[in-house]
């Protein structure tokens, strides 16, 4: 589910990057339209819980000059209620690797990557499944803890996240727009942050134009500020988002 969603976003990023080279937009001291093909970065963060730890899986897609790079990482943190009892002794991440061998047969094998942090409470490691050149698919994480009595082991497949956050960054000549969604099992928050690239740009109005919706947000007045935080619509599909229009004093 998570892997498919990220591939969809990567596809969108590649598509808009191709058009970016041939697309121009009007920008002046008085106004700028930042089109959806100005995506410069996409970050997704999924948070999971085990009995003892919390695991955050982060994927980052950066777009530059018609291409993109992708990287990811895991951050494993022992919960506060267990920090006095458990420390991370080792972590093994299991991946699935499919490839074609020398005689053109399809081969699948498991790849094990083990990390030994020397009894830490927090560990950050690379997610090799984010590297498309390796062709790895995430399977599971095995965590070994050191306790005062004996070793403790947990295995998680990261099937169901309890919190999801995505940040899409659009870069214009006069401003940077960040579209942020945070979703939990109980709540959904969508915000849009605008910040000018220079203090000389004082925001007069800000508007979001959607492809599939009537203008839900409407016109937001900046009152001469250099930054704005706008509450977005609650029923939201990021693929519907179109242009951002900013006017200045």
C-alpha positions in Angstrom: 0.0 0.0 0.0 2.6 2.5 1.1 5.1 1.4 -1.6 2.4 1.7 -4.3 1.5 5.2 -3.1 5.1 6.4 -3.3 5.5 5.0 -6.8 2.4 6.9 -7.8 3.9 10.1 -6.5 7.2 9.4 -8.2 5.3 8.9 -11.5 3.6 12.3 -11.0 6.9 13.9 -10.2 8.5 12.5 -13.4 5.6 13.5 -15.5 5.6 17.1 -14.3 9.3 17.3 -14.5 9.2 16.5 -18.3 6.8 19.4 -18.8 8.7 21.8 -16.6 11.3 22.4 -19.2 8.8 23.6 -21.7 6.4 25.5 -19.3 6.8 29.1 -18.4 4.9 31.1 -15.8 4.4 34.8 -15.3 6.3 36.3 -12.4 6.9 39.9 -11.6 7.3 42.1 -8.5 3.5 42.2 -8.3 2.4 38.6 -8.8 3.4 35.0 -9.5 1.6 31.8 -10.5 3.4 28.7 -9.2 2.2 25.8 -11.3 2.0 22.2 -10.1 4.9 21.3 -12.4 7.1 23.2 -10.0 7.3 20.3 -7.5 10.9 20.3 -6.1 10.5 17.8 -3.3 8.1 15.2 -1.9 8.5 13.7 1.5 6.4 11.0 3.0 6.7 9.8 6.7 4.9 6.8 8.0 5.0 6.0 11.7 4.5 2.6 13.2 4.3 1.2 16.7 5.6 -2.1 18.2 5.2 -2.9 21.9 8.6 -1.4 22.8 9.5 1.0 20.0 8.2 3.5 17.5 9.5 3.3 13.9 9.3 6.1 11.4 9.8 5.3 7.7 10.7 8.3 5.6 10.9 8.5 1.8 12.3 11.6 0.0 12.0 12.4 -3.7 13.9 15.5 -4.9 13.4 16.9 -8.4 16.2 18.7 -10.3 16.6 19.6 -13.9 14.0 17.2 -15.3 15.2 14.2 -13.2 14.8 13.0 -9.7 16.6 11.3 -6.9 15.0 9.1 -4.2 16.3 8.1 -0.7 14.8 6.8 2.5 15.5 5.9 6.0 14.2 4.2 9.2 14.3 5.8 12.6 13.8 3.4 15.5 13.1 4.9 18.9 12.5 3.0 22.2 9.3 4.3 23.7 9.6 6.6 26.8 8.0 4.1 29.0 10.6 1.5 28.1 13.8 3.6 27.9 15.0 2.6 31.4 14.5 -1.1 30.6 15.4 -1.6 27.0 18.2 -0.6 24.7 18.7 -1.5 21.0 21.4 -4.1 20.7 21.0 -4.9 17.0 18.6 -4.4 14.1 18.2 -6.6 11.0 16.2 -5.3 8.0 15.1 -8.0 5.6 14.5 -7.2 1.9 13.3 -9.2 -1.1 15.5 -9.0 -4.2 14.2 -10.1 -7.6 16.5 -10.1 -10.6 17.3 -11.9 -13.8 20.4 -14.2 -13.7 22.9 -14.9 -16.5 20.7 -17.5 -18.1 17.7 -15.2 -18.1 15.9 -16.9 -15.3 13.9 -14.9 -12.7 15.5 -15.2 -9.3 14.3 -14.1 -5.9 16.3 -14.1 -2.7 16.2 -12.6 0.7 18.8 -9.9 1.7 19.7 -9.3 5.3 21.2 -6.1 6.5 22.3 -6.0 10.2 23.2 -2.9 12.3 24.7 -2.9 15.7 24.3 0.4 17.4 26.0 -0.5 20.8 22.9 -0.4 23.0 21.3 2.9 21.9 17.8 4.1 22.5 17.5 5.7 19.0 18.8 4.3 15.8 18.6 5.8 12.2 19.5 3.6 9.2 19.1 3.8 5.5 16.1 2.2 3.8 17.7 0.3 0.9 14.2 -0.3 -0.7 14.2 3.4 -1.6 17.2 2.9 -4.0 15.7 1.9 -7.3 19.2 0.8 -8.6 19.3 -2.0 -6.0 15.8 -3.3 -6.7 15.1 -4.3 -3.1 11.6 -4.7 -1.6 11.1 -4.2 2.1 10.0 -7.4 4.0 10.4 -6.9 7.8 12.5 -5.4 10.6 13.9 -7.6 13.5 14.9 -5.6 16.6 17.0 -7.2 19.4 17.0 -5.4 22.8 19.4 -5.6 25.7 17.7 -5.8 29.1 18.8 -6.3 32.6 17.7 -9.9 32.5 17.8 -11.4 29.0 17.6 -10.5 25.3 14.2 -9.4 23.9 13.3 -9.6 20.2 10.6 -8.0 18.2 9.7 -8.5 14.5 7.5 -6.1 12.6 6.3 -6.0 9.0 5.2 -2.4 9.1 1.7 -3.3 7.8 -0.4 -0.6 9.4 0.9 2.9 10.2 -0.8 4.9 13.0 0.4 8.3 11.6 1.1 9.5 8.1 2.6 12.8 7.0 3.3 14.0 3.5 5.0 17.2 2.5 5.0 18.5 -1.1 7.3 21.4 -1.9 6.7 23.8 -4.8 9.5 26.3 -5.6 8.8 29.5 -7.5 10.8 32.6 -8.2 9.3 34.7 -5.4 7.9 32.1 -3.0 8.1 28.5 -1.8 4.8 26.6 -1.1 4.7 23.6 1.2 1.6 21.4 1.1 1.4 19.3 4.3 -1.1 16.6 5.2 -1.0 14.7 8.5 -3.3 11.7 9.0 -3.9 9.5 12.0 -6.6 7.0 12.9 -8.6 9.8 14.5 -7.7 12.9 12.7 -6.7 14.5 9.4 -5.0 17.9 9.1 -4.2 19.6 5.8 -2.2 22.9 5.8 -0.4 24.9 3.2 2.6 27.1 4.1 3.8 29.9 2.0 7.1 31.8 2.4 8.6 34.4 0.1 12.2 34.0 -1.1 13.0 37.6 -0.2 11.8 40.0 2.4 11.0 42.6 -0.2 8.0 40.5 -1.3 5.0 41.4 0.9 2.1 39.1 0.3 -1.2 40.7 -0.7 -3.3 37.7 -1.6 -2.8 33.9 -1.9 -5.1 31.5 -3.8 -5.1 27.8 -4.6 -6.7 26.6 -7.8 -7.8 23.0 -8.0 -8.3 21.0 -11.1 -11.2 18.9 -9.8 -12.8 21.3 -7.3 -14.4 24.7 -7.2 -11.9 27.1 -5.5 -12.4 25.7 -2.0 -9.9 27.8 -0.2 -10.8 31.1 -1.8 -8.6 34.2 -1.5 -6.4 34.5 1.6 -5.2 38.0 2.4 -1.5 38.3 3.4 -1.6 41.8 4.9 2.0 42.4 3.9 3.5 39.4 5.6 6.3 37.3 4.2 4.7 34.0 5.2 1.3 32.4 5.6 -0.2 29.2 7.0 -3.5 28.3 5.4 -5.9 25.5 6.5 -6.6 23.3 3.5 -9.8 21.4 2.6 -10.6 18.3 4.7 -11.7 16.2 1.6 -8.5 16.3 -0.4 -6.8 14.5 -3.3 -3.3 15.9 -3.9 -3.5 14.9 -7.6 -6.3 17.5 -8.0 -4.2 20.4 -6.9 -3.4 22.9 -9.6 -1.8 26.3 -9.4 -0.9 28.7 -6.6 -1.5 32.4 -7.3 0.3 35.0 -5.2 0.0 38.8 -5.5 2.3 41.3 -3.7 2.1 44.9 -2.6 
